[in-house]
Amino acid sequence: MEAGRPPAAGPGFDVEVTEERAQVLVAVFGELDLVSAPVLDRHLAGAVSRGRPKVVVDVSGVTFLDVRGINSIVAAHTAAADVGSTLVVRGAGDQVHRLVEICGLDGHLHLES
Amino acid sequence: MTDVDGEEVRLTMPATPQLLRVARLTAAGLAGRLGFSVDEIEDVKIAVDELCFALVGSKGRPGSLTLTYRLGNHALIIDGEGVFTSVVGESPAPSELSAQILAAVVDEHEFTRDGNTMRFRLVKRRLVA
């Protein structure tokens, strides 16, 4: 297993990427908003490009999520599907579930508890 | 919670996305002071984030953003005003999705534009059993 912690994205936000045989795990920490979403975009694009069957985005460490953050995940979900991979969102709390539902994405994103 | 009735907090900051976090944190602190539930506080944070984003856009704007938080009887009212020297790029208004989210998380919201000055108001009332 390879593990990597990229440079900190700024105050209140961090991402850890762990590459395994069958999946890439992207763990997100802190506030996922307008400022941090572009950083996550880059990490998710990198994770999808590894060509693993599954990309897991662990959002259990996310303390705030807005539409820009949701858009990041949706874009990666689409990119993963385009290359035959599956993107799964793990550890979504009530706030994430609610926002996903309001945005009408509950039938679109794969949410795991 | 009547002791906080009429309290007002005002923030003025550069209209930059990096400072929206301050707007959210202030909203959360004041909503907590009003006795809002955790879910209600999250709603206020999402709403102020959406409306501030509509004002400053993804790259910020030249000028300032002033937020006035008023604590009322079981309600938090947030007025935002962006005064810019110019407005270029993204249209400064909530997107259709933002409007959908705002309708779901707050009791009232509005956004108006007068030239290079833009204003919003949101009202979130505490659920009283």
gemmi code that builds the backbone of each chain (N, CA, C; Angstrom):
import gemmi

chains = {
    "A": [
        ("MET", (0.834, -1.187, 0.000), (0.000, 0.000, 0.000), (0.874, 1.244, 0.000)),
        ("GLU", (0.492, 2.186, -0.845), (1.183, 3.464, -0.841), (0.318, 4.474, -0.128)),
        ("ALA", (0.926, 5.319, 0.640), (0.140, 6.351, 1.317), (0.819, 7.687, 1.097)),
        ("GLY", (0.034, 8.707, 0.976), (0.636, 10.011, 0.772), (-0.181, 11.112, 1.390)),
        ("ARG", (0.483, 12.042, 2.015), (-0.202, 13.240, 2.530), (0.336, 14.426, 1.769)),
        ("PRO", (-0.473, 14.989, 0.916), (-0.016, 16.132, 0.146), (0.148, 17.347, 1.043)),
        ("PRO", (0.745, 18.389, 0.539), (0.877, 19.593, 1.343), (-0.483, 20.087, 1.807)),
        ("ALA", (-0.523, 20.696, 2.982), (-1.779, 21.208, 3.515), (-2.404, 22.189, 2.541)),
        ("ALA", (-3.730, 22.110, 2.406), (-4.439, 22.944, 1.441), (-4.779, 24.309, 2.003)),
        ("GLY", (-4.545, 24.528, 3.244), (-4.898, 25.801, 3.860), (-5.543, 25.535, 5.198)),
        ("PRO", (-5.805, 26.595, 5.954), (-6.375, 26.400, 7.277), (-7.754, 25.758, 7.193)),
        ("GLY", (-7.973, 24.777, 8.030), (-9.305, 24.181, 8.096), (-9.590, 23.143, 7.039)),
        ("PHE", (-8.562, 22.706, 6.302), (-8.823, 21.714, 5.255), (-7.593, 20.863, 4.990)),
        ("ASP", (-7.835, 19.562, 4.773), (-6.736, 18.671, 4.433), (-7.296, 17.453, 3.695)),
        ("VAL", (-6.445, 16.821, 2.919), (-6.837, 15.617, 2.178), (-5.716, 14.592, 2.317)),
        ("GLU", (-6.092, 13.339, 2.553), (-5.111, 12.255, 2.570), (-5.516, 11.236, 1.508)),
        ("VAL", (-4.551, 10.832, 0.697), (-4.832, 9.860, -0.355), (-4.055, 8.584, -0.065)),
        ("THR", (-4.769, 7.460, -0.051), (-4.142, 6.166, 0.174), (-4.488, 5.260, -0.997)),
        ("GLU", (-3.442, 4.754, -1.653), (-3.678, 3.910, -2.823), (-3.511, 2.448, -2.441)),
        ("GLU", (-4.535, 1.661, -2.741), (-4.488, 0.225, -2.481), (-4.663, -0.513, -3.798)),
        ("ARG", (-4.625, -1.850, -3.710), (-4.677, -2.636, -4.950), (-5.972, -2.370, -5.746)),
        ("ALA", (-7.107, -2.390, -5.029), (-8.386, -2.317, -5.739), (-9.080, -0.967, -5.627)),
        ("GLN", (-8.509, -0.088, -4.834), (-9.198, 1.193, -4.668), (-8.224, 2.297, -4.279)),
        ("VAL", (-8.680, 3.498, -4.461), (-7.959, 4.660, -3.942), (-8.879, 5.307, -2.909)),
        ("LEU", (-8.335, 5.503, -1.712), (-9.114, 6.123, -0.647), (-8.686, 7.585, -0.520)),
        ("VAL", (-9.667, 8.472, -0.640), (-9.410, 9.905, -0.498), (-10.155, 10.380, 0.747)),
        ("ALA", (-9.409, 10.659, 1.798), (-10.033, 11.089, 3.054), (-9.963, 12.618, 3.140)),
        ("VAL", (-11.105, 13.207, 3.379), (-11.219, 14.669, 3.373), (-11.496, 15.152, 4.790)),
        ("PHE", (-10.784, 16.206, 5.186), (-10.917, 16.728, 6.548), (-11.155, 18.241, 6.509)),
        ("GLY", (-12.088, 18.691, 7.329), (-12.287, 20.128, 7.478), (-13.429, 20.661, 6.630)),
        ("GLU", (-13.308, 21.912, 6.247), (-14.397, 22.610, 5.561), (-14.220, 22.525, 4.050)),
        ("LEU", (-15.190, 21.900, 3.411), (-15.139, 21.731, 1.960), (-16.045, 22.786, 1.330)),
        ("ASP", (-15.410, 23.840, 0.847), (-16.168, 24.987, 0.349), (-15.533, 25.539, -0.926)),
        ("LEU", (-15.910, 26.739, -1.256), (-15.404, 27.405, -2.459), (-13.874, 27.424, -2.528)),
        ("VAL", (-13.247, 27.632, -1.386), (-11.794, 27.786, -1.358), (-11.096, 26.430, -1.451)),
        ("SER", (-11.639, 25.442, -0.751), (-10.957, 24.145, -0.704), (-11.384, 23.203, -1.835)),
        ("ALA", (-12.536, 23.429, -2.446), (-13.015, 22.506, -3.489), (-12.019, 22.332, -4.644)),
        ("PRO", (-11.360, 23.406, -5.113), (-10.389, 23.188, -6.198), (-9.239, 22.265, -5.788)),
        ("VAL", (-8.890, 22.304, -4.512), (-7.828, 21.411, -4.028), (-8.318, 19.962, -4.086)),
        ("LEU", (-9.550, 19.759, -3.634), (-10.109, 18.403, -3.700), (-10.253, 17.956, -5.160)),
        ("ASP", (-10.635, 18.884, -6.032), (-10.744, 18.542, -7.462), (-9.457, 17.889, -7.957)),
        ("ARG", (-8.327, 18.494, -7.600), (-7.040, 17.973, -8.077), (-6.752, 16.589, -7.504)),
        ("HIS", (-7.043, 16.425, -6.211), (-6.818, 15.110, -5.591), (-7.723, 14.045, -6.212)),
        ("LEU", (-8.977, 14.400, -6.449), (-9.911, 13.416, -7.002), (-9.559, 13.084, -8.448)),
        ("ALA", (-9.131, 14.088, -9.194), (-8.716, 13.818, -10.582), (-7.528, 12.859, -10.577)),
        ("GLY", (-6.604, 13.081, -9.650), (-5.444, 12.183, -9.532), (-5.875, 10.782, -9.135)),
        ("ALA", (-6.827, 10.693, -8.204), (-7.294, 9.378, -7.740), (-7.980, 8.617, -8.873)),
        ("VAL", (-8.809, 9.299, -9.631), (-9.518, 8.643, -10.734), (-8.525, 8.175, -11.798)),
        ("SER", (-7.477, 8.967, -12.004), (-6.510, 8.633, -13.063), (-5.672, 7.400, -12.731)),
        ("ARG", (-5.714, 6.951, -11.461), (-4.946, 5.738, -11.115), (-5.534, 4.494, -11.751)),
        ("GLY", (-6.781, 4.557, -12.208), (-7.376, 3.423, -12.913), (-7.813, 2.279, -12.016)),
        ("ARG", (-7.973, 2.519, -10.727), (-8.461, 1.464, -9.833), (-9.971, 1.304, -10.032)),
        ("PRO", (-10.506, 0.113, -9.726), (-11.948, -0.095, -9.928), (-12.822, 0.801, -9.055)),
        ("LYS", (-12.268, 1.239, -7.913), (-13.105, 2.000, -6.979), (-12.328, 3.175, -6.398)),
        ("VAL", (-13.008, 4.298, -6.310), (-12.466, 5.461, -5.601), (-13.412, 5.734, -4.433)),
        ("VAL", (-12.865, 5.726, -3.232), (-13.681, 5.975, -2.042), (-13.348, 7.366, -1.509)),
        ("VAL", (-14.355, 8.190, -1.386), (-14.172, 9.527, -0.814), (-14.759, 9.486, 0.599)),
        ("ASP", (-13.872, 9.522, 1.575), (-14.320, 9.464, 2.971), (-14.550, 10.893, 3.468)),
        ("VAL", (-15.813, 11.209, 3.716), (-16.154, 12.569, 4.146), (-16.495, 12.631, 5.638)),
        ("SER", (-16.133, 11.569, 6.367), (-16.490, 11.567, 7.793), (-15.765, 12.676, 8.560)),
        ("GLY", (-14.679, 13.182, 7.991), (-13.950, 14.269, 8.649), (-14.326, 15.647, 8.152)),
        ("VAL", (-15.352, 15.719, 7.315), (-15.776, 17.020, 6.775), (-16.672, 17.738, 7.787)),
        ("THR", (-16.324, 18.961, 8.101), (-17.084, 19.712, 9.107), (-18.039, 20.727, 8.483)),
        ("PHE", (-17.853, 21.003, 7.209), (-18.788, 21.868, 6.491), (-18.703, 21.515, 5.014)),
        ("LEU", (-19.879, 21.501, 4.381), (-19.922, 21.167, 2.962), (-20.898, 22.107, 2.278)),
        ("ASP", (-20.482, 22.693, 1.161), (-21.422, 23.519, 0.404), (-21.542, 23.000, -1.027)),
        ("VAL", (-22.232, 23.748, -1.859), (-22.502, 23.291, -3.221), (-21.214, 23.105, -4.014)),
        ("ARG", (-20.227, 23.982, -3.772), (-18.967, 23.842, -4.492), (-18.305, 22.503, -4.135)),
        ("GLY", (-18.408, 22.109, -2.882), (-17.857, 20.818, -2.459), (-18.604, 19.653, -3.087)),
        ("ILE", (-19.918, 19.752, -3.088), (-20.741, 18.707, -3.716), (-20.386, 18.603, -5.204)),
        ("ASN", (-20.217, 19.757, -5.845), (-19.880, 19.753, -7.276), (-18.575, 19.019, -7.546)),
        ("SER", (-17.604, 19.187, -6.657), (-16.321, 18.480, -6.786), (-16.530, 16.978, -6.828)),
        ("ILE", (-17.333, 16.522, -5.884), (-17.563, 15.074, -5.769), (-18.359, 14.567, -6.975)),
        ("VAL", (-19.351, 15.339, -7.397), (-20.167, 14.922, -8.551), (-19.306, 14.863, -9.821)),
        ("ALA", (-18.431, 15.844, -9.985), (-17.564, 15.845, -11.172), (-16.653, 14.624, -11.174)),
        ("ALA", (-16.125, 14.284, -10.006), (-15.253, 13.102, -9.924), (-16.055, 11.822, -10.137)),
        ("HIS", (-17.273, 11.825, -9.650), (-18.155, 10.670, -9.854), (-18.357, 10.420, -11.349)),
        ("THR", (-18.591, 11.491, -12.079), (-18.794, 11.382, -13.529), (-17.503, 10.943, -14.224)),
        ("ALA", (-16.379, 11.543, -13.798), (-15.088, 11.189, -14.410), (-14.757, 9.721, -14.147)),
        ("ALA", (-15.060, 9.248, -12.940), (-14.793, 7.843, -12.601), (-15.642, 6.921, -13.478)),
        ("ALA", (-16.914, 7.267, -13.613), (-17.802, 6.436, -14.436), (-17.306, 6.383, -15.880)),
        ("ASP", (-16.770, 7.493, -16.350), (-16.277, 7.562, -17.736), (-15.117, 6.593, -17.993)),
        ("VAL", (-14.364, 6.265, -16.930), (-13.226, 5.355, -17.120), (-13.525, 3.974, -16.526)),
        ("GLY", (-14.793, 3.712, -16.249), (-15.188, 2.387, -15.777), (-14.934, 2.140, -14.305)),
        ("SER", (-14.757, 3.203, -13.557), (-14.527, 3.079, -12.119), (-15.795, 3.520, -11.380)),
        ("THR", (-15.840, 3.185, -10.108), (-16.991, 3.581, -9.293), (-16.521, 4.477, -8.173)),
        ("LEU", (-17.180, 5.597, -7.997), (-16.848, 6.489, -6.884), (-17.910, 6.335, -5.798)),
        ("VAL", (-17.421, 6.104, -4.598), (-18.308, 5.902, -3.454), (-18.006, 6.967, -2.415)),
        ("VAL", (-19.048, 7.534, -1.845), (-18.886, 8.513, -0.761), (-19.147, 7.794, 0.551)),
        ("ARG", (-18.141, 7.791, 1.399), (-18.243, 7.044, 2.666), (-18.272, 8.011, 3.852)),
        ("GLY", (-19.035, 7.624, 4.865), (-19.003, 8.372, 6.132), (-19.782, 9.675, 6.098)),
        ("ALA", (-20.770, 9.746, 5.224), (-21.555, 10.983, 5.131), (-22.439, 11.135, 6.361)),
        ("GLY", (-22.346, 12.265, 7.002), (-23.190, 12.541, 8.156), (-24.512, 13.151, 7.718)),
        ("ASP", (-25.294, 13.567, 8.701), (-26.622, 14.113, 8.408), (-26.552, 15.321, 7.484)),
        ("GLN", (-25.553, 16.178, 7.729), (-25.445, 17.412, 6.944), (-25.201, 17.089, 5.468)),
        ("VAL", (-24.304, 16.133, 5.232), (-23.987, 15.766, 3.853), (-25.212, 15.123, 3.193)),
        ("HIS", (-25.857, 14.199, 3.934), (-27.055, 13.548, 3.388), (-28.112, 14.586, 3.023)),
        ("ARG", (-28.293, 15.562, 3.914), (-29.344, 16.561, 3.683), (-29.040, 17.377, 2.429)),
        ("LEU", (-27.783, 17.825, 2.312), (-27.434, 18.647, 1.158), (-27.549, 17.851, -0.152)),
        ("VAL", (-27.123, 16.604, -0.094), (-27.235, 15.737, -1.277), (-28.706, 15.595, -1.680)),
        ("GLU", (-29.554, 15.445, -0.659), (-30.985, 15.282, -0.935), (-31.578, 16.569, -1.518)),
        ("ILE", (-31.227, 17.704, -0.916), (-31.757, 18.992, -1.410), (-31.327, 19.219, -2.855)),
        ("CYS", (-30.099, 18.825, -3.156), (-29.574, 19.021, -4.516), (-30.140, 17.990, -5.497)),
        ("GLY", (-30.933, 17.046, -4.995), (-31.531, 16.035, -5.865), (-30.535, 15.000, -6.357)),
        ("LEU", (-29.476, 14.774, -5.544), (-28.424, 13.849, -5.974), (-28.466, 12.521, -5.225)),
        ("ASP", (-29.488, 12.324, -4.407), (-29.516, 11.122, -3.573), (-29.615, 9.838, -4.405)),
        ("GLY", (-30.178, 9.930, -5.596), (-30.230, 8.733, -6.432), (-29.053, 8.648, -7.395)),
        ("HIS", (-28.156, 9.615, -7.306), (-27.060, 9.706, -8.265), (-25.734, 9.268, -7.652)),
        ("LEU", (-25.445, 9.792, -6.465), (-24.184, 9.445, -5.806), (-24.333, 8.136, -5.033)),
        ("HIS", (-23.247, 7.381, -4.963), (-23.243, 6.163, -4.152), (-22.795, 6.543, -2.743)),
        ("LEU", (-23.717, 6.471, -1.786), (-23.391, 6.832, -0.401), (-23.293, 5.573, 0.448)),
        ("GLU", (-22.184, 5.445, 1.154), (-21.987, 4.325, 2.085), (-21.887, 4.897, 3.485)),
        ("SER", (-22.422, 4.166, 4.476), (-22.276, 4.691, 5.837), (-20.948, 4.271, 6.436)),
    ],
    "B": [
        ("MET", (-34.677, 33.041, 25.781), (-33.585, 33.686, 25.077), (-33.914, 35.147, 24.775)),
        ("THR", (-34.799, 35.756, 25.552), (-35.183, 37.126, 25.242), (-34.051, 38.109, 25.546)),
        ("ASP", (-33.068, 37.701, 26.350), (-31.998, 38.619, 26.713), (-31.105, 38.990, 25.532)),
        ("VAL", (-31.163, 38.236, 24.458), (-30.332, 38.569, 23.296), (-31.115, 39.368, 22.257)),
        ("ASP", (-32.390, 39.576, 22.503), (-33.227, 40.331, 21.561), (-32.619, 41.685, 21.217)),
        ("GLY", (-32.504, 41.978, 19.960), (-32.019, 43.290, 19.552), (-30.515, 43.395, 19.439)),
        ("GLU", (-29.808, 42.358, 19.826), (-28.342, 42.403, 19.678), (-27.986, 42.458, 18.195)),
        ("GLU", (-26.922, 43.162, 17.892), (-26.511, 43.308, 16.502), (-24.991, 43.192, 16.405)),
        ("VAL", (-24.558, 42.458, 15.419), (-23.119, 42.306, 15.171), (-22.870, 42.682, 13.715)),
        ("ARG", (-21.857, 43.484, 13.481), (-21.579, 43.891, 12.105), (-20.137, 43.537, 11.735)),
        ("LEU", (-19.999, 42.951, 10.568), (-18.673, 42.579, 10.046), (-18.475, 43.275, 8.707)),
        ("THR", (-17.335, 43.882, 8.531), (-16.982, 44.403, 7.210), (-15.643, 43.799, 6.811)),
        ("MET", (-15.595, 43.276, 5.617), (-14.386, 42.568, 5.181), (-14.199, 42.738, 3.674)),
        ("PRO", (-13.001, 42.514, 3.199), (-12.792, 42.503, 1.751), (-13.659, 41.407, 1.123)),
        ("ALA", (-14.139, 41.654, -0.080), (-15.038, 40.695, -0.744), (-14.236, 39.573, -1.384)),
        ("THR", (-13.627, 38.757, -0.529), (-12.787, 37.666, -1.021), (-13.320, 36.329, -0.502)),
        ("PRO", (-13.280, 35.294, -1.339), (-13.818, 33.996, -0.916), (-13.165, 33.451, 0.347)),
        ("GLN", (-11.895, 33.781, 0.551), (-11.177, 33.240, 1.723), (-11.796, 33.682, 3.045)),
        ("LEU", (-12.582, 34.742, 3.026), (-13.157, 35.249, 4.276), (-14.603, 34.810, 4.501)),
        ("LEU", (-15.148, 34.024, 3.577), (-16.525, 33.556, 3.787), (-16.625, 32.674, 5.029)),
        ("ARG", (-15.521, 32.040, 5.354), (-15.493, 31.205, 6.555), (-15.805, 32.034, 7.805)),
        ("VAL", (-15.315, 33.264, 7.811), (-15.573, 34.157, 8.953), (-17.067, 34.451, 9.052)),
        ("ALA", (-17.691, 34.654, 7.889), (-19.136, 34.910, 7.877), (-19.901, 33.714, 8.429)),
        ("ARG", (-19.470, 32.516, 8.045), (-20.145, 31.297, 8.527), (-19.944, 31.109, 10.017)),
        ("LEU", (-18.712, 31.304, 10.462), (-18.418, 31.093, 11.883), (-19.194, 32.077, 12.754)),
        ("THR", (-19.295, 33.315, 12.304), (-20.044, 34.314, 13.064), (-21.526, 33.928, 13.114)),
        ("ALA", (-22.039, 33.515, 11.967), (-23.447, 33.102, 11.921), (-23.696, 31.931, 12.870)),
        ("ALA", (-22.774, 30.975, 12.861), (-22.946, 29.802, 13.722), (-22.909, 30.201, 15.192)),
        ("GLY", (-21.982, 31.077, 15.540), (-21.874, 31.500, 16.938), (-23.126, 32.217, 17.413)),
        ("LEU", (-23.666, 33.069, 16.564), (-24.855, 33.832, 16.961), (-26.104, 32.954, 16.960)),
        ("ALA", (-26.173, 32.029, 16.028), (-27.308, 31.098, 16.012), (-27.286, 30.242, 17.284)),
        ("GLY", (-26.096, 29.846, 17.694), (-25.972, 29.105, 18.941), (-26.420, 29.948, 20.131)),
        ("ARG", (-26.098, 31.221, 20.101), (-26.509, 32.138, 21.171), (-28.035, 32.249, 21.268)),
        ("LEU", (-28.698, 32.069, 20.120), (-30.164, 32.109, 20.100), (-30.787, 30.766, 20.479)),
        ("GLY", (-29.951, 29.775, 20.727), (-30.475, 28.468, 21.105), (-30.895, 27.614, 19.932)),
        ("PHE", (-30.386, 27.907, 18.737), (-30.714, 27.086, 17.575), (-30.152, 25.674, 17.779)),
        ("SER", (-30.827, 24.697, 17.187), (-30.330, 23.319, 17.231), (-29.110, 23.194, 16.308)),
        ("VAL", (-28.427, 22.070, 16.418), (-27.261, 21.824, 15.559), (-27.665, 21.886, 14.081)),
        ("ASP", (-28.800, 21.276, 13.746), (-29.255, 21.277, 12.350), (-29.599, 22.689, 11.888)),
        ("GLU", (-30.228, 23.453, 12.766), (-30.580, 24.829, 12.397), (-29.325, 25.679, 12.190)),
        ("ILE", (-28.320, 25.436, 13.016), (-27.054, 26.167, 12.857), (-26.406, 25.813, 11.511)),
        ("GLU", (-26.445, 24.532, 11.163), (-25.891, 24.124, 9.863), (-26.653, 24.788, 8.724)),
        ("ASP", (-27.967, 24.899, 8.883), (-28.781, 25.559, 7.854), (-28.337, 27.013, 7.662)),
        ("VAL", (-28.113, 27.700, 8.774), (-27.702, 29.107, 8.699), (-26.331, 29.220, 8.021)),
        ("LYS", (-25.431, 28.316, 8.352), (-24.095, 28.359, 7.744), (-24.181, 28.161, 6.226)),
        ("ILE", (-24.995, 27.192, 5.816), (-25.145, 26.938, 4.378), (-25.750, 28.158, 3.684)),
        ("ALA", (-26.759, 28.747, 4.326), (-27.454, 29.882, 3.698), (-26.539, 31.093, 3.551)),
        ("VAL", (-25.826, 31.435, 4.612), (-24.966, 32.620, 4.524), (-23.827, 32.364, 3.537)),
        ("ASP", (-23.377, 31.129, 3.460), (-22.334, 30.762, 2.492), (-22.848, 30.949, 1.059)),
        ("GLU", (-24.044, 30.466, 0.793), (-24.606, 30.583, -0.562), (-24.791, 32.046, -0.972)),
        ("LEU", (-25.339, 32.842, -0.051), (-25.622, 34.232, -0.400), (-24.343, 35.063, -0.505)),
        ("CYS", (-23.379, 34.803, 0.367), (-22.099, 35.510, 0.255), (-21.389, 35.109, -1.038)),
        ("PHE", (-21.484, 33.830, -1.389), (-20.875, 33.383, -2.646), (-21.516, 34.114, -3.826)),
        ("ALA", (-22.838, 34.287, -3.764), (-23.526, 35.009, -4.844), (-22.993, 36.441, -4.953)),
        ("LEU", (-22.627, 37.021, -3.829), (-22.090, 38.383, -3.839), (-20.659, 38.443, -4.366)),
        ("VAL", (-19.800, 37.598, -3.823), (-18.364, 37.768, -4.122), (-17.876, 36.918, -5.296)),
        ("GLY", (-18.671, 35.905, -5.688), (-18.248, 35.046, -6.787), (-17.071, 34.168, -6.400)),
        ("SER", (-16.585, 33.387, -7.337), (-15.527, 32.432, -7.015), (-14.149, 33.083, -6.916)),
        ("LYS", (-14.002, 34.290, -7.463), (-12.684, 34.939, -7.456), (-12.647, 36.196, -6.592)),
        ("GLY", (-13.775, 36.531, -5.967), (-13.830, 37.762, -5.193), (-14.125, 38.951, -6.097)),
        ("ARG", (-14.405, 40.095, -5.477), (-14.669, 41.310, -6.252), (-13.962, 42.483, -5.583)),
        ("PRO", (-13.643, 43.501, -6.366), (-12.974, 44.661, -5.771), (-13.961, 45.487, -4.952)),
        ("GLY", (-13.812, 45.452, -3.662), (-14.723, 46.189, -2.800), (-14.886, 45.465, -1.471)),
        ("SER", (-15.949, 45.806, -0.792), (-16.121, 45.246, 0.554), (-17.473, 44.570, 0.698)),
        ("LEU", (-17.511, 43.699, 1.669), (-18.737, 42.982, 2.016), (-19.037, 43.284, 3.481)),
        ("THR", (-20.225, 43.799, 3.733), (-20.626, 44.078, 5.117), (-21.805, 43.183, 5.479)),
        ("LEU", (-21.664, 42.509, 6.592), (-22.725, 41.628, 7.071), (-23.227, 42.151, 8.408)),
        ("THR", (-24.526, 42.277, 8.517), (-25.128, 42.705, 9.769), (-26.007, 41.571, 10.277)),
        ("TYR", (-25.667, 41.082, 11.440), (-26.404, 39.977, 12.054), (-27.288, 40.562, 13.152)),
        ("ARG", (-28.592, 40.316, 13.060), (-29.511, 40.824, 14.081), (-30.182, 39.638, 14.766)),
        ("LEU", (-30.130, 39.673, 16.085), (-30.754, 38.609, 16.858), (-32.129, 39.088, 17.293)),
        ("GLY", (-33.139, 38.382, 16.848), (-34.504, 38.768, 17.187), (-35.131, 37.747, 18.104)),
        ("ASN", (-36.407, 37.838, 18.187), (-37.149, 36.904, 19.032), (-37.215, 35.545, 18.331)),
        ("HIS", (-36.353, 34.631, 18.712), (-36.256, 33.298, 18.118), (-35.833, 33.337, 16.653)),
        ("ALA", (-35.224, 34.406, 16.218), (-34.841, 34.488, 14.799), (-33.496, 35.173, 14.635)),
        ("LEU", (-32.785, 34.740, 13.627), (-31.535, 35.398, 13.234), (-31.752, 35.995, 11.847)),
        ("ILE", (-31.498, 37.292, 11.741), (-31.643, 37.983, 10.458), (-30.253, 38.435, 10.028)),
        ("ILE", (-29.875, 38.089, 8.823), (-28.556, 38.482, 8.325), (-28.750, 39.310, 7.057)),
        ("ASP", (-28.264, 40.543, 7.107), (-28.281, 41.415, 5.937), (-26.854, 41.505, 5.402)),
        ("GLY", (-26.710, 41.300, 4.113), (-25.398, 41.411, 3.483), (-25.416, 42.510, 2.447)),
        ("GLU", (-24.319, 43.249, 2.370), (-24.218, 44.285, 1.341), (-22.810, 44.259, 0.752)),
        ("GLY", (-22.748, 44.089, -0.550), (-21.469, 44.149, -1.241), (-21.410, 45.425, -2.050)),
        ("VAL", (-20.397, 46.226, -1.782), (-20.219, 47.476, -2.531), (-18.913, 47.338, -3.309)),
        ("PHE", (-19.049, 47.285, -4.632), (-17.891, 46.966, -5.465), (-17.575, 48.124, -6.410)),
        ("THR", (-16.315, 48.214, -6.766), (-15.943, 49.261, -7.723), (-16.261, 48.818, -9.151)),
        ("SER", (-16.316, 47.524, -9.372), (-16.735, 47.006, -10.674), (-17.254, 45.595, -10.475)),
        ("VAL", (-18.071, 45.151, -11.392), (-18.600, 43.791, -11.338), (-18.381, 43.151, -12.705)),
        ("VAL", (-17.428, 42.236, -12.757), (-17.172, 41.520, -14.010), (-17.213, 40.029, -13.712)),
        ("GLY", (-17.293, 39.224, -14.741), (-17.281, 37.778, -14.566), (-18.666, 37.260, -14.240)),
        ("GLU", (-18.696, 36.317, -13.294), (-19.953, 35.632, -12.983), (-21.052, 36.612, -12.594)),
        ("SER", (-22.250, 36.289, -12.975), (-23.393, 37.115, -12.611), (-23.602, 37.034, -11.097)),
        ("PRO", (-23.660, 38.189, -10.415), (-23.799, 38.159, -8.967), (-25.240, 37.933, -8.532)),
        ("ALA", (-25.640, 36.707, -8.547), (-26.982, 36.330, -8.082), (-26.944, 34.852, -7.741)),
        ("PRO", (-27.801, 34.415, -6.838), (-27.824, 32.984, -6.517), (-28.216, 32.161, -7.745)),
        ("SER", (-27.546, 31.055, -7.945), (-27.897, 30.159, -9.053), (-29.243, 29.504, -8.732)),
        ("GLU", (-29.753, 28.806, -9.718), (-31.018, 28.091, -9.501), (-30.867, 27.064, -8.376)),
        ("LEU", (-29.717, 26.388, -8.371), (-29.489, 25.396, -7.315), (-29.358, 26.070, -5.955)),
        ("SER", (-28.655, 27.211, -5.922), (-28.528, 27.948, -4.663), (-29.901, 28.355, -4.137)),
        ("ALA", (-30.749, 28.829, -5.045), (-32.085, 29.252, -4.638), (-32.873, 28.069, -4.069)),
        ("GLN", (-32.683, 26.927, -4.676), (-33.349, 25.706, -4.206), (-32.875, 25.351, -2.789)),
        ("ILE", (-31.577, 25.483, -2.584), (-31.015, 25.172, -1.266), (-31.501, 26.192, -0.238)),
        ("LEU", (-31.465, 27.459, -0.621), (-31.896, 28.511, 0.309), (-33.350, 28.304, 0.720)),
        ("ALA", (-34.181, 27.936, -0.233), (-35.597, 27.717, 0.078), (-35.765, 26.586, 1.091)),
        ("ALA", (-34.823, 25.643, 1.048), (-34.940, 24.488, 1.946), (-34.378, 24.761, 3.340)),
        ("VAL", (-33.430, 25.679, 3.453), (-32.727, 25.808, 4.743), (-33.090, 27.059, 5.549)),
        ("VAL", (-33.676, 28.080, 4.921), (-34.058, 29.267, 5.703), (-35.518, 29.627, 5.451)),
        ("ASP", (-36.058, 30.465, 6.327), (-37.468, 30.818, 6.224), (-37.710, 31.885, 5.154)),
        ("GLU", (-36.770, 32.820, 5.034), (-36.913, 33.876, 4.020), (-35.534, 34.204, 3.465)),
        ("HIS", (-35.498, 34.570, 2.207), (-34.250, 35.085, 1.641), (-34.562, 35.962, 0.446)),
        ("GLU", (-33.739, 36.954, 0.219), (-33.889, 37.779, -0.980), (-32.526, 38.317, -1.382)),
        ("PHE", (-32.405, 38.639, -2.650), (-31.143, 39.138, -3.198), (-31.502, 40.239, -4.174)),
        ("THR", (-30.895, 41.403, -4.008), (-31.195, 42.515, -4.922), (-29.898, 43.140, -5.418)),
        ("ARG", (-29.989, 43.768, -6.575), (-28.817, 44.439, -7.146), (-29.203, 45.841, -7.587)),
        ("ASP", (-28.344, 46.793, -7.243), (-28.525, 48.167, -7.687), (-27.160, 48.633, -8.209)),
        ("GLY", (-26.946, 48.456, -9.499), (-25.645, 48.790, -10.079), (-24.556, 47.883, -9.514)),
        ("ASN", (-23.538, 48.515, -8.934), (-22.429, 47.740, -8.372), (-22.614, 47.434, -6.885)),
        ("THR", (-23.798, 47.705, -6.395), (-24.102, 47.379, -5.001), (-25.132, 46.250, -4.979)),
        ("MET", (-24.812, 45.232, -4.184), (-25.727, 44.095, -4.087), (-26.061, 43.825, -2.637)),
        ("ARG", (-27.271, 43.412, -2.406), (-27.702, 43.165, -1.028), (-28.453, 41.842, -0.953)),
        ("PHE", (-28.346, 41.248, 0.229), (-29.205, 40.084, 0.482), (-29.736, 40.157, 1.902)),
        ("ARG", (-30.776, 39.430, 2.122), (-31.300, 39.254, 3.477), (-31.713, 37.808, 3.636)),
        ("LEU", (-31.384, 37.248, 4.772), (-31.916, 35.922, 5.099), (-32.484, 35.965, 6.506)),
        ("VAL", (-33.509, 35.186, 6.698), (-34.143, 35.066, 8.013), (-34.256, 33.587, 8.342)),
        ("LYS", (-33.737, 33.232, 9.500), (-33.879, 31.859, 9.980), (-34.523, 31.909, 11.361)),
        ("ARG", (-35.660, 31.260, 11.467), (-36.362, 31.238, 12.755), (-36.102, 29.927, 13.463)),
        ("ARG", (-35.964, 30.034, 14.764), (-35.744, 28.837, 15.580), (-37.072, 28.120, 15.761)),
        ("LEU", (-37.013, 26.802, 15.611), (-38.212, 26.004, 15.849), (-38.492, 26.009, 17.348)),
        ("VAL", (-39.643, 26.496, 17.721), (-39.992, 26.561, 19.147), (-41.030, 25.497, 19.423)),
        ("ALA", (-40.713, 24.620, 20.368), (-41.626, 23.508, 20.684), (-42.890, 24.033, 21.361)),
    ],
}
model = gemmi.Model(1)
for chain_id, residues in chains.items():
    chain = gemmi.Chain(chain_id)
    for i, (resn, *xyz) in enumerate(residues, 1):
        res = gemmi.Residue()
        res.name, res.seqid = resn, gemmi.SeqId(i, " ")
        for name, pos in zip(("N", "CA", "C"), xyz):
            atom = gemmi.Atom()
            atom.name, atom.element = name, gemmi.Element(name[0])
            atom.pos, atom.b_iso = gemmi.Position(*pos), 0.0
            res.add_atom(atom)
        chain.add_residue(res)
    model.add_chain(chain)
structure = gemmi.Structure()
structure.add_model(model)
structure.setup_entities()
